[in-house]
Amino acid sequence: MDYFRCVKPCVESEIGKLDYVILHAPGEEIEHMTPENAHKFLFSDILNHREALENYKDFEGSLKKVTNVLYFKDLLVDILKNKDVKESLIASICARENLQYLKELFLDFDAEKLATAFIEGYDNKSLKERYIFPPIPNLFFMRDAALTMYNNVIISKMATDVRDRETMIWNAIFNNSSIIDVEAVDPINRYSKNGIGSIEGGDVEIARHDIILSGCGARTSKEGVQALLDHLRSLGGVRHLITQELPLEPESFIHLDMVFTFLDRDRCMAYKPVIMNDDFKTVHYEVKGHEYTKITEETNLIEALGKLGMNLEPIFCGGGDEYFGPREQWHSGANFFAFAPGKVLGYARNYNTIEALNQNGFEVLKAADVASGKVSVDDYKRCVVAFEGNELSRGGGGARCMTMPLKRQPVQW
């Protein structure tokens, strides 16, 4: 980590060449899930740690070939070496989770041991409830609890309190890191009345430096959208927020990036039954200076972007097939992560979606070949790096969910 010092985050698109990204490989924390508590942790199934790590290996390896990778736990250990930060974070987490009796125990832990406890939980096998301090098994879905927007990091307000510890740690990292130089912004606490509302990173996409997209559904509320809008107003200039209503069920529709992601300057991945369905409202908010100038209901997200000069050709999840589309969307078939314009990562298991990409000019590369250096993404104008995800996909997220970009290069539009 000594190599990375004073990284200044900046993200103004979903597709700009990636300079820095934060990852966290699924760890021992996911082994705490059981059939009885999986729902409490927001999972519809329990994951096998060894299989998940095997899936993750080539995903991580591919990213290490194309960008600088930082790790969540390393960033956490870094700040916990500061005595004041350590004491403050222990106190706030224990208070939030009503586990104040653990404060003295945790104060005796060194930074590495405490970081492990914060992530994997604290084990006490003599008790009926194995973990007296629960783990945070959702952590490998880096995108949800924080996102980089322009030169700031936005701290999410999660829809469920089981993920509050993640946002508390992210906030502490960004406010105290010796590695990352950034201001953290919490829109809900700053702008929302009485702190009401929720906003999660999987719902927020930066289409262009002046265009932000937000899902509105099970995880991001109307109050959350309003807080995001107030944040954009505070920045000044002309900006656009386009909101997309999402179905409240099934659970595969929890975030916008489960039905829509950017692939290139003129290509996007979309789940047709939601994105091209006027039953789900698309609303365009135009902000000029510190005021609203116009609120318009649009036909759909793609047309709304087109009116702003972003003419996108959609490629449909499952190839747009009425049968394969829903099956592949369930396993994050629309959830792609761009590490450069026209170069994306996604699950290999979604065969029809991958084939649709290939038919639209994206060369299909095996992540294992990219990670090993056998194949270079630099040799292709457009490519999809397909990684195995049979176990990871059961967690309810894909490549975009598992990444937290810190810095991207500007896009020449």
Backbone hydrogen bonds, N-H to C=O, Kabsch-Sander energy under -0.5 kcal/mol:
donor,donor_aa,acceptor,acceptor_aa,energy
4,F,1,M,-1.2
5,R,3,Y,-0.8
6,C,178,S,-0.7
7,V,179,I,-3.4
10,C,406,L,-1.8
11,V,150,Y,-1.6
14,E,206,I,-0.6
18,L,339,F,-2.5
19,D,407,K,-3.0
20,Y,407,K,-1.6
21,V,68,N,-2.0
22,I,404,M,-2.2
23,L,70,L,-2.5
30,I,27,G,-1.8
31,E,28,E,-1.5
32,H,29,E,-1.2
33,M,30,I,-1.1
38,A,34,T,-1.9
41,F,37,N,-1.6
42,L,39,H,-1.8
43,F,38,A,-2.7
49,H,47,L,-0.6
52,A,48,N,-2.7
53,L,49,H,-2.5
54,E,50,R,-2.0
55,N,51,E,-2.2
56,Y,52,A,-2.3
57,K,53,L,-1.7
58,D,54,E,-0.6
59,F,55,N,-0.8
60,E,56,Y,-3.0
61,G,57,K,-2.4
62,S,58,D,-2.2
63,L,59,F,-1.7
64,K,60,E,-2.1
65,K,61,G,-0.9
65,K,62,S,-0.6
66,V,62,S,-0.7
66,V,63,L,-0.9
67,T,63,L,-1.7
68,N,19,D,-1.6
70,L,21,V,-3.0
70,L,68,N,-0.5
72,F,23,L,-2.3
75,L,71,Y,-2.1
76,L,72,F,-2.2
77,V,73,K,-2.9
78,D,74,D,-2.1
79,I,75,L,-1.5
80,L,76,L,-2.0
81,K,77,V,-0.7
81,K,78,D,-0.7
82,N,79,I,-1.6
83,K,81,K,-0.7
86,K,82,N,-2.8
87,E,83,K,-2.5
88,S,84,D,-2.3
89,L,85,V,-2.7
90,I,86,K,-2.4
91,A,87,E,-2.3
92,S,88,S,-2.4
93,I,89,L,-2.5
94,C,90,I,-2.5
95,A,91,A,-2.0
96,R,92,S,-2.3
97,E,93,I,-2.1
98,N,95,A,-1.1
99,L,94,C,-3.3
102,L,99,L,-2.2
103,K,100,Q,-1.9
106,F,102,L,-2.5
107,L,103,K,-2.0
108,D,104,E,-0.8
108,D,105,L,-1.0
109,F,106,F,-1.4
114,L,110,D,-2.6
115,A,111,A,-2.4
116,T,112,E,-2.0
117,A,113,K,-2.1
118,F,114,L,-2.8
119,I,115,A,-1.6
120,E,116,T,-3.5
121,G,117,A,-1.8
122,Y,133,F,-2.6
123,D,121,G,-0.5
124,N,130,R,-3.1
127,L,124,N,-1.8
130,R,128,K,-0.9
132,I,122,Y,-1.1
132,I,130,R,-0.7
133,F,122,Y,-1.3
136,I,119,I,-2.4
139,L,136,I,-1.7
140,F,137,P,-0.5
141,F,138,N,-2.4
142,M,140,F,-1.6
143,R,401,C,-2.7
144,D,141,F,-1.1
146,A,142,M,-0.6
147,L,154,I,-1.9
149,M,147,L,-0.5
149,M,152,N,-2.4
150,Y,11,V,-2.9
152,N,149,M,-2.0
153,V,183,E,-1.9
154,I,147,L,-3.6
154,I,152,N,-0.5
155,I,153,V,-0.6
155,I,185,V,-3.1
156,S,145,A,-2.2
156,S,154,I,-0.5
157,K,199,I,-1.7
158,M,156,S,-0.6
163,R,160,T,-1.5
164,D,161,D,-1.7
166,E,163,R,-0.6
167,T,163,R,-1.1
168,M,164,D,-2.1
169,I,165,R,-2.4
170,W,166,E,-2.6
171,N,167,T,-2.5
172,A,168,M,-1.9
173,I,169,I,-2.8
174,F,170,W,-2.6
175,N,171,N,-1.7
176,N,172,A,-1.0
176,N,173,I,-0.8
177,S,173,I,-2.0
181,D,7,V,-2.8
182,V,174,F,-0.5
182,V,180,I,-0.8
183,E,151,N,-0.6
184,A,182,V,-0.5
185,V,153,V,-3.1
190,R,186,D,-2.1
191,Y,187,P,-2.9
192,S,187,P,-0.8
192,S,188,I,-1.6
195,G,192,S,-1.7
196,I,193,K,-1.8
199,I,157,K,-2.1
201,G,144,D,-2.9
203,D,200,E,-2.0
204,V,201,G,-1.1
205,E,203,D,-0.5
205,E,213,L,-2.1
207,A,205,E,-1.0
207,A,211,I,-1.3
208,R,211,I,-1.6
211,I,208,R,-1.9
212,I,240,H,-3.0
213,L,205,E,-3.4
214,S,242,I,-2.3
215,G,203,D,-1.8
216,C,244,Q,-2.2
217,G,220,T,-1.7
219,R,254,I,-0.7
221,S,198,S,-1.8
221,S,219,R,-0.5
225,V,221,S,-2.2
226,Q,222,K,-2.2
227,A,223,E,-2.1
228,L,224,G,-2.2
229,L,225,V,-2.4
230,D,226,Q,-2.5
231,H,227,A,-2.0
232,L,228,L,-2.2
233,R,229,L,-2.2
234,S,230,D,-1.7
235,L,231,H,-0.7
235,L,232,L,-0.9
236,G,232,L,-0.6
236,G,233,R,-1.1
239,R,237,G,-0.6
239,R,287,V,-2.7
240,H,210,D,-2.6
241,L,285,Y,-2.7
242,I,212,I,-2.7
242,I,240,H,-0.5
243,T,241,L,-0.6
243,T,283,V,-2.9
244,Q,214,S,-2.6
245,E,243,T,-0.5
245,E,281,K,-3.0
246,L,216,C,-2.3
253,F,250,P,-1.7
254,I,251,E,-1.3
257,D,202,G,-2.0
258,M,255,H,-1.6
259,V,256,L,-2.3
260,F,256,L,-1.6
261,T,269,M,-2.1
263,L,267,R,-2.2
264,D,267,R,-1.9
267,R,264,D,-0.6
268,C,313,E,-1.5
269,M,261,T,-3.2
270,A,315,I,-2.4
271,Y,259,V,-2.5
272,K,270,A,-0.8
274,V,271,Y,-1.6
275,I,271,Y,-2.4
276,M,272,K,-2.1
277,N,274,V,-1.2
278,D,276,M,-0.6
280,F,277,N,-1.8
281,K,279,D,-0.6
282,T,298,E,-0.7
283,V,243,T,-2.0
284,H,296,T,-3.6
285,Y,241,L,-3.3
285,Y,283,V,-0.6
286,E,284,H,-0.5
286,E,294,K,-2.7
287,V,239,R,-3.4
287,V,285,Y,-0.5
288,K,291,E,-2.1
289,G,237,G,-1.2
291,E,288,K,-1.8
293,T,286,E,-2.5
294,K,286,E,-1.2
296,T,284,H,-2.7
298,E,282,T,-3.1
298,E,296,T,-0.5
301,L,275,I,-0.5
304,A,300,N,-2.2
305,L,301,L,-2.1
306,G,302,I,-1.9
307,K,303,E,-1.8
308,L,304,A,-0.6
308,L,305,L,-1.0
309,G,306,G,-1.7
310,M,305,L,-2.5
311,N,309,G,-0.9
312,L,310,M,-0.9
313,E,266,D,-2.5
315,I,268,C,-2.8
317,C,270,A,-2.7
319,G,316,F,-2.3
320,G,317,C,-1.4
321,D,318,G,-1.3
325,G,321,D,-2.2
327,R,323,Y,-1.2
328,E,324,F,-2.7
329,Q,325,G,-2.5
330,W,326,P,-1.8
331,H,327,R,-0.7
332,S,329,Q,-1.6
333,G,328,E,-2.1
335,N,332,S,-1.1
336,F,334,A,-1.2
337,F,345,L,-1.9
339,F,343,K,-2.2
340,A,343,K,-1.1
342,G,263,L,-1.8
343,K,340,A,-2.4
344,V,383,C,-2.3
345,L,337,F,-2.3
346,G,385,V,-1.9
348,A,387,F,-2.5
350,N,347,Y,-0.8
351,Y,349,R,-1.9
354,I,350,N,-2.5
355,E,351,Y,-2.5
356,A,352,N,-1.9
357,L,353,T,-2.0
358,N,354,I,-2.3
359,Q,355,E,-2.3
360,N,356,A,-0.7
360,N,357,L,-0.9
361,G,358,N,-1.5
362,F,357,L,-2.2
363,E,361,G,-0.7
363,E,382,R,-2.0
365,L,363,E,-0.6
365,L,384,V,-2.6
367,A,386,A,-2.5
369,D,366,K,-0.7
370,V,366,K,-1.8
371,A,367,A,-3.2
372,S,368,A,-1.7
373,G,369,D,-0.7
373,G,370,V,-0.8
374,K,369,D,-1.3
375,V,369,D,-1.8
379,D,376,S,-1.5
380,Y,377,V,-1.7
383,C,342,G,-2.4
384,V,363,E,-2.7
385,V,344,V,-3.6
386,A,365,L,-3.0
386,A,384,V,-0.9
387,F,346,G,-2.1
387,F,385,V,-0.5
393,S,389,G,-2.6
394,R,391,E,-1.0
395,G,392,L,-2.2
396,G,393,S,-1.6
399,A,335,N,-1.0
402,M,398,G,-1.4
403,T,400,R,-1.5
404,M,22,I,-1.4
406,L,20,Y,-2.5
407,K,20,Y,-1.5
408,R,10,C,-2.7
409,Q,17,K,-2.8
413,W,411,V,-1.2
